[in-house]
Amino acid sequence: QLRFRDENILISGPLNIMRLGVFFAALAASVGVALVTFVTMQERRKEITLLMVRGLSLKQVVATLLAENLTVLLIAYGMGGFVGYLIDRGNVAAMNVASPLVAPRVIFPPEALLTLTLIGLLLASSAVIPIIVMAFLYSSKLVWRV
């Protein structure tokens, strides 16, 4: 049944619309993460300047900022994955109660795993790129006053 879903127009149409919705949601989330990271780096201009005046190289400053932000992002990924798993298990349990004749299962086809991986990489890159850009920008001109 699942392998013929691309051939059936009644199933493939809504699936393509859902994929498009996931794409736009991931794009909006990555823009949001990039904007939050950009604003955070703007607020931390003086801190970046102090780190460089104390003798940290540009690589060390970038590594410090990346470690901070990627740790928060990794915790968010873990929590999101756990909550998504719980919601999925709840949906499967509800479907089992609703129709006891057919037992639904959680199926992650390779294309779904690829989509999840690409969304994760998109969000990670939207957090990394503003950090690197702002660190290089602030390293060229040290800011003492705002």
QUIWO-V268785 format. One record per run of one state. SS is the DSSP state (H for helix, E for strand, C for the rest). FROM is the first residue (numbers start at 1). LEN is the number of residues. If there is no record, write none. Layout:
BEGIN
ss=SS from=FROM len=LEN
ss=SS from=FROM len=LEN
END
This chain:
BEGIN
ss=C from=1 len=1
ss=H from=2 len=3
ss=C from=5 len=4
ss=H from=9 len=35
ss=C from=44 len=1
ss=H from=45 len=9
ss=C from=54 len=4
ss=H from=58 len=41
ss=C from=99 len=11
ss=H from=110 len=31
ss=C from=141 len=6
END
